[in-house]
Amino acid sequence: MKSLKINIEENTDVEKLKELLLQVKGVNDIEVIDDENPESELKKAFAKTKEQLKKGDYETLVNDIFDILIKK
């Protein structure tokens, strides 16, 4: 798999940009990484995990962890 890094300005509409890029043939997934605040992604992951545990959604939780371990 190959990836492409794009640096954007702060006032860029990230959702619109994601929408546009997903329409390009060959683009499978887009991940937004905030270099200024790398904790934000980690906090989102923990919040999602916490909600999955509260709901008893263990299968999805295990699948998410498995996906993380398989990806580089």
The 8 nearest C-alpha neighbors of each residue, nearest first, counted from 0:
[[1, 2, 27, 3, 71, 70, 26, 25],
 [2, 0, 3, 4, 26, 25, 27, 28],
 [1, 3, 4, 0, 26, 29, 28, 5],
 [2, 4, 5, 1, 29, 26, 6, 0],
 [5, 3, 6, 2, 7, 31, 32, 30],
 [4, 6, 7, 3, 31, 2, 8, 32],
 [7, 5, 4, 8, 9, 32, 3, 33],
 [8, 6, 5, 9, 11, 10, 13, 12],
 [7, 9, 11, 10, 6, 12, 13, 5],
 [8, 10, 11, 7, 12, 13, 6, 33],
 [9, 11, 8, 12, 7, 13, 14, 16],
 [12, 10, 8, 9, 13, 7, 16, 15],
 [11, 13, 15, 14, 16, 10, 9, 17],
 [12, 14, 16, 15, 11, 17, 31, 18],
 [13, 15, 17, 16, 12, 18, 19, 11],
 [16, 14, 18, 17, 13, 12, 19, 11],
 [15, 17, 13, 19, 18, 14, 20, 12],
 [18, 16, 14, 20, 19, 15, 21, 13],
 [19, 17, 15, 21, 16, 20, 14, 22],
 [20, 18, 16, 17, 22, 21, 15, 23],
 [19, 21, 17, 22, 23, 18, 16, 26],
 [22, 20, 18, 23, 19, 26, 17, 27],
 [21, 23, 20, 19, 24, 18, 26, 25],
 [24, 22, 20, 21, 26, 25, 19, 27],
 [25, 23, 26, 22, 21, 27, 20, 19],
 [24, 26, 27, 23, 21, 22, 28, 20],
 [27, 25, 24, 21, 23, 28, 20, 22],
 [28, 26, 25, 21, 29, 24, 23, 22],
 [27, 29, 26, 30, 21, 17, 20, 25],
 [30, 28, 17, 31, 27, 21, 26, 20],
 [29, 31, 32, 28, 17, 33, 4, 40],
 [30, 32, 33, 29, 13, 17, 40, 34],
 [33, 31, 34, 30, 37, 40, 36, 35],
 [32, 34, 36, 35, 37, 31, 39, 40],
 [35, 33, 36, 37, 32, 38, 31, 39],
 [34, 36, 33, 37, 32, 38, 39, 9],
 [35, 37, 33, 38, 34, 39, 40, 32],
 [38, 36, 39, 34, 33, 40, 35, 32],
 [39, 37, 41, 36, 40, 42, 43, 33],
 [38, 40, 42, 37, 41, 36, 43, 33],
 [41, 39, 43, 42, 38, 37, 44, 32],
 [40, 42, 38, 44, 43, 39, 45, 37],
 [41, 43, 39, 45, 44, 40, 38, 46],
 [44, 42, 46, 40, 41, 45, 47, 39],
 [45, 43, 41, 47, 42, 46, 48, 40],
 [44, 46, 48, 42, 47, 43, 49, 41],
 [45, 47, 43, 49, 48, 44, 42, 50],
 [46, 48, 44, 50, 45, 49, 43, 51],
 [49, 47, 45, 51, 50, 46, 44, 52],
 [48, 50, 46, 52, 47, 51, 45, 53],
 [51, 49, 53, 47, 52, 48, 54, 46],
 [52, 50, 56, 48, 54, 49, 53, 55],
 [51, 53, 55, 49, 54, 50, 56, 48],
 [54, 52, 50, 51, 55, 49, 56, 48],
 [53, 55, 51, 56, 52, 50, 57, 49],
 [56, 54, 52, 53, 57, 51, 50, 58],
 [57, 55, 51, 54, 58, 59, 52, 60],
 [56, 58, 60, 59, 55, 61, 52, 51],
 [57, 59, 61, 60, 56, 62, 55, 63],
 [60, 58, 62, 61, 57, 56, 63, 51],
 [59, 61, 57, 63, 58, 62, 64, 51],
 [60, 62, 64, 58, 63, 59, 65, 57],
 [63, 61, 59, 65, 60, 64, 66, 58],
 [64, 62, 66, 60, 65, 61, 59, 67],
 [65, 63, 67, 61, 66, 62, 68, 60],
 [64, 66, 62, 68, 63, 67, 61, 69],
 [67, 65, 63, 69, 64, 68, 62, 70],
 [68, 66, 64, 70, 65, 69, 63, 71],
 [67, 69, 65, 66, 70, 64, 71, 63],
 [68, 70, 66, 67, 65, 71, 64, 63],
 [71, 69, 67, 68, 66, 65, 64, 0],
 [70, 69, 68, 67, 66, 0, 65, 1]]
